[in-house]
C-alpha cells in the first residue's frame, strides 16, 4: 500500500493541531475558569475525532454520514 505525500502531510497537520489543542487544554487546568477548560476539552475531542476519521478514510474506510 502506498501513501501520497500530500495525504500524509494533511494527516500530520491534523494531528499536530489536535496535539496543540491537547497541550492548551492540559495547561488550562487549574488556571482558567471551568467553562473555558470544558470548551478546550470539547475542542480536543473534536479535533482528535476528525483526525482519526480523516486517517481512516484515507486508508479506504467507509465515510461516515455527516449531518
MODELLER restraints for C-alpha pairs under 7 A, 6 or more apart:
rsr = mdl.restraints
at = mdl.atoms
rsr.add(forms.Gaussian(group=physical.xy_distance, feature=features.Distance(at['CA:11:A'], at['CA:51:A']), mean=6.70, stdev=0.5))
rsr.add(forms.Gaussian(group=physical.xy_distance, feature=features.Distance(at['CA:11:A'], at['CA:55:A']), mean=6.44, stdev=0.5))
rsr.add(forms.Gaussian(group=physical.xy_distance, feature=features.Distance(at['CA:14:A'], at['CA:51:A']), mean=5.43, stdev=0.5))
rsr.add(forms.Gaussian(group=physical.xy_distance, feature=features.Distance(at['CA:15:A'], at['CA:51:A']), mean=6.00, stdev=0.5))
rsr.add(forms.Gaussian(group=physical.xy_distance, feature=features.Distance(at['CA:18:A'], at['CA:44:A']), mean=6.00, stdev=0.5))
rsr.add(forms.Gaussian(group=physical.xy_distance, feature=features.Distance(at['CA:18:A'], at['CA:47:A']), mean=5.14, stdev=0.5))
rsr.add(forms.Gaussian(group=physical.xy_distance, feature=features.Distance(at['CA:18:A'], at['CA:48:A']), mean=5.60, stdev=0.5))
rsr.add(forms.Gaussian(group=physical.xy_distance, feature=features.Distance(at['CA:21:A'], at['CA:44:A']), mean=5.56, stdev=0.5))
rsr.add(forms.Gaussian(group=physical.xy_distance, feature=features.Distance(at['CA:22:A'], at['CA:44:A']), mean=5.58, stdev=0.5))
rsr.add(forms.Gaussian(group=physical.xy_distance, feature=features.Distance(at['CA:25:A'], at['CA:37:A']), mean=6.33, stdev=0.5))
rsr.add(forms.Gaussian(group=physical.xy_distance, feature=features.Distance(at['CA:25:A'], at['CA:40:A']), mean=5.31, stdev=0.5))
rsr.add(forms.Gaussian(group=physical.xy_distance, feature=features.Distance(at['CA:25:A'], at['CA:41:A']), mean=6.05, stdev=0.5))
rsr.add(forms.Gaussian(group=physical.xy_distance, feature=features.Distance(at['CA:28:A'], at['CA:37:A']), mean=6.12, stdev=0.5))
rsr.add(forms.Gaussian(group=physical.xy_distance, feature=features.Distance(at['CA:29:A'], at['CA:37:A']), mean=6.39, stdev=0.5))
rsr.add(forms.Gaussian(group=physical.xy_distance, feature=features.Distance(at['CA:57:A'], at['CA:63:A']), mean=6.12, stdev=0.5))
